Amino acid sequence: MQKIGITGQNGFIGKYLYNSIKINATDLQIVPFDREFFENENKLDQFVQQCDVIIHLAGLNRHSDPEIIYSTNIELARKLVHSFKRTSKSPFLIFASSTQEERDNHYGRSKLESRLILKSWAEEHEAQFCGLVIPNVFGPFCQPFYNSVIATFSYQLLNNQIPRVEKDTELKLLYVGELADSIINIIREKNCRETFFVTHTAEIKVSEILVLLNEFKSKYLNRGLIPELKSSFELYLFNTFRSYIDLEHQLPVKFKTNVDTRGVFTELVRLDHNMSGQISFSITIPGVIRGNHFHTRKIERFAVIKGEALIQLRRVGEDKVYDFYLSGNEPAYVDMPIWTIHNIKNIGSEDLYTIFWINELYDAEDSDTYFEEI
């Protein structure tokens, strides 16, 4: 079993890669990393000595002083090389650079020079080195106002702010899950060039991204409509948008009920155009819990129509638990964000009736269902 270390393990890409390896790569073992290791030679050396593979993601993208961006990224690369030399360790080294290497700015220059520093060490010590040149990466839980216009726009729209297109460039984009899969394949196959240009999977103008995100807000948030998702990119974009929903203040969502002399009628799910999926129904006896799992791509809705329920959510890798109390007396639903563990418990004295909708048919060979306790 190969032991894998990820510098920048708690960053946007690092956290996604860490979680992907944990749930999908049982042949790989993670060696935990903490950012303080770069400030303590002994801890950094202990980390390096344990690793067969190191993915160097740690770095600075934004700062008010560009010189600090440049010096920080160069210094991190040098500290890693010094640790290799102190420990006489030559792991398979994968470095995450950026297509901004070609730009004349402090960040771009720091990534290029860091790659060359690490490549030079690898050549000198006959170590295997892979320098990834990565396009714009987007995905859930990326920090707004940092390095992703998609994260920024999504956050602004969900917080009733007005996004503005400063420069309507065409972006070459890669979903963070696709990048994580590529890195895992490189680790397994050890087949990577010293300079490896990671291919983008979508190309779209900034203004076109904003049009799609505005459509998501209008249809999904304001009208409760699951929008038509015409490609894997649009599914990734929609799930990214949903990851910025304020769980405490925007869930659960009460259904609109129509009451007349015959009784009550309620729409559970309204789908846009060719959206499809699977609808299931459950009866849960008092005290029983269903779920305790999460998904990485699926859109799922829990709709309580009778009884008393507690729905709990917790994001993978975090401790905070969100509690939502739903009652059949006021039918409501909770849509499950990706990478969020969820369950439902019957907290009443009678049977709990729940309807589940999910946007794809269940496939036991590719269930996208990972079990973990809240």
N, C-alpha and C positions, 0 to 999 in steps of 0.2 A: 504494500500500500504506500503510495507516494504521499509525502507530507508537504502541504502547500501553505506558504505564508503570503499574506496580502498586506502590504503597507498601504495605509489609507483605508483600512478595513471598515471604518465607520463612515466613510464618505458615500456619496451617491452611488457610484459604480461599485465601490468596494463592498458596500452592504448588500447590494443585489447579487454580486458574484459570490460572496460568502454564503448567503442563503441558498443560492442555486446549487452550489457544491454540496451543502448539507442535505438537501432534499433529493437531488438527482444524481449525485456522483458518489456512490458508496465505496468506490475504489480509491477515493481520495480522502485524505485526512487533513483538516485545517489545523494549523499552528496559530493560536491566537496572537494578535498584534495590538499594541496600544501606541498611540502617537507619542507618548512620553519616552518610548524606546530610543527615539532619535536624540534625546537629551541625556541618555545614560548609556555609555559605551558597553558596560557589562550586560545590561538587559538586551541591547541590540545584538551583541555577540551571542548571547544565549539563544535569542530568536533565530539568528542566521544559522547557528550550528544544528538546529533541529530540522531545517528545511531542505527538501530535495528540489523544490521549485519555489521561487520568489516572484510574485507579480508586484512590480513597483508602481503603485497608483498614487501614492501620497504626493501632494503638491499644492501649490497656491495658485488659484485662478484669478482672484480679485483682491485688490487692495488700493487704497487711495494713493499710495506711493508705488509706481511701477518698478522702481529699483528694488523694492522689497520682494516683489513677485519674482524678479529675476534671481536675486541673490539667494532667496529661500529654496527655490527649485534646484539650483546648482548645488547648494550646500547639502541638500538631502541626497542627491546622487553621489556626492563625494563621501558623505558619511557611510553610505552603503558600501562603497568600494573599500573604504578603510576597514570596515568590519570584515569584509571578505578576506582582506590581506591579514588582519590580526588573527583570524580563525583558520586561515588556510582552507577556507571552504569555497567551493566553486559550484554553486547550485545552478540549475537551469533558470536563467534570468529572463523574465518577460517585462518589458518596459512599455507603459502606456504613454505614447506621445500623441500629438494632435496635428491635424491638417493645418493648424495655424503656424506650424513650423515655417511655412513659406511666406508668412507675413512679417513685415519689419516692425515688430513690437516686442516689448520686454517678455511677455509670456511666450510668444512663438520662439524667440531666440533661446529662452531658458529651456524649452522642451527639446529643441534641436541639439543644443550643447550638452544637455543632460544625457540624451541618447548617445551622443558621440563619446562622452566620458565612460558610460557603461559598456558601450561596444568596444572601446579600447581596452578596458580591463578584461573583457571576455576573450579578446584575441590574444592578449598577453598571457592569459592563464588557460587557454584552450577550453574555455567554458562555452556552453551552448547559450546563445543570446538571441532574443527575438524582440525587435523594436517595432511595436505596433504604431502605425500612424492612423489615428482614429478620426472619423468625421464627427459632426455634431451628434451628441447622444442625448436622448430624451427618455422619460419614463416616470413612473410613479415616485412620489416623495422627493423628487429633486428640489433643491432649495430655490424658491422664487427670488428674483432680482439678483441672481448670481451668475449662472452661465447657461441658462436655457430660457429662450423666449417662450417656449410652450409652458414651462412651469410658471413663469411670470404672468402670462396672459390668463392661464387657468385660475390662478390665485386671484387675480384682479376681478375676473368675471364672477367668481363665486363669492366675492366680498363687495359686490356692487360698486366696483371701481371701473374706470373707463380705460381700456388698453389703447395704446397709440403705436402705430407703426412708424418708427423713426427712420428706418431705411428698408425699403421693400426689396431685399435681396432674395435670391433663390437659395434655399438651404438644402444641403445634402445631409440626410438624417439617417440615424441608425437607432433602433429601439434597444434599450439597455439589456433586455432579455436576449436579444440576438447577439449582442456583444459578449454577454456572459457565456452563451453557448459556444461561440467561436473560441474564446479563451480556454474553456474546458476541453474542446477538441484539440487545441494546440498542445495542451498539457499532456493529454493522452497519447497523441501521435508523435509528439516532439518533432514536428515537421513544420518549421517556420523559418523564413528567411531573416537575415539580420535587419533588413528593412522591409516590413510587411504592411502594405497599404490595405486597411480593412475597408471592404466595399460597403458603401451606403446602400440602403434598401428603399429609400424614398427621396424624391426631389420635389420640393414645393416652395412657393414664395411665401414670405412672412404674411402678406395680406390674405393669402388663401388659407393659411392656418387659422387666422383670426376669424375668417368666415365660418369655418367648420366649428370652431369652439363656440362662437356666438349661436350657431345652430344647435349645438348640444345644450347650451344654457336655455335657449328658447323652448326646445322640444322636451328635454329631459327634466330640467329643474322647474320650469314654469308650467309645463303642461303634463308632466308625468309620462311622456311618450318615450319609449326606447327607440332611438333614432336608427335609421338604416345605416349600416356599416358595410361599405362596398368593398373593402379590402382589409388585409391584415393591418396595414398602416392605420386605417381609420379605427379599427378595434383597439389598437395600441393607444391611439390618441384619445379615444373615449375613456379607456380605463385610466389613462394618465390624468385626464380632466377630473374623473370621479375621485381620484386619490386626494384631491384638495377640498373635498366637501367637509365642512365643519361637522363632525360626528355629533358633537354635543348639542348643536343648535339647529341642525337641518334634518335630523332623524328623531323618531320615526315620522312617516308621512301618512296622514289620515286619508282614507278613501272618501271620495264623494259618494254619498248614499242617496238613492232615490226611493222615497217612501210614498206608498199609496195604500188603498184599501186592501190590496192583495198581499202587502208585506213590504219587503226591502229588496232593492236591486243595486248591485255594486259592480263596477268594472274593476277587474283585478290587474290586468296588464293590457296596455295598448301599444301595439307594435307598428313601426313605420315601414311601409312598403313590404319588402321581401324578408324582413326579419322573421325568424322561426325559433324553434327550440323545443323544450320538453316541459310539460306541466305535470306535477305530481301532487298527491293529496295524502295527508297523514292524520291519524288520530293518535294522540299521545296521552297516556294515562297519567294521573297526578303524580308529581315527584320525579318523572322521567326526563332525562336530558337527551336531546338529539344534537348531532353535529360534532363540535370540537374538531374542526378541520378548516383548511383554507384553500383557496384557489389562486393560481397565478395569471389566469387569462379569462375565466368565465365571468359572466354577468349573472347574478343570482338574486332572486327576490323571495323573501319570506313574507307571506300574507296571512295574518291571524284573523280568522272569521268567526271563531267561537271559542270561548274559554278565556283563561288568564295566562299570559305568557311573560317570561323574562327572556329577552334576547340579549346576549352579551357579545361584544366585539373587543378584540385586542390585536393590535398590529404586531406582526412577527418581529421579534427582537426587542419589543418594548414591554413595559410592565403595566401601563395604564389600561384599565378595563372600563369600557363604556357599557352602562346598563340601560336597557330600554324596556319599559313595561307596556305591554299591549293587551288590549281587551277586545273580545268579540262584541262587546256593547258599543264600542267605537272602532270598527274595523280599520286596521292600519297596516302598513308594510315597512320593511327595512330592506334596502338593497345592499348587498355585501360588497365592499370594496375588495379589490385583489390584494393579496398578501396580508389579509386580515382574518385571524382565527375567529370563528363564530359558532355559537350554539343557541339552542332554544330549549327552555325548560317549562314544563307545565307547573305553574305555581298555584293553580286553583284546586278546587275540590271536585271538579268535573272534568270530563275528557276535553282535551285541547284539539281544535280542528285548525290545521294549517295547510295552505296551498303554496307549493313551491314552483316558481318558474325559473328556468335556466336557459341560456341562449344557444345551447348546443345539446345534441343527443348524447346520452351517457355511453361511453366507450370504456369497457373494463381494461383495455390495453393502453388507454391514454386518458385516464379519468381526470387528470389535473386536480386531484383531491389528496391533500396531505394532512395527516391527522396530528393534532397537537392540542393539549389541554389548554383551556383558558387560564 
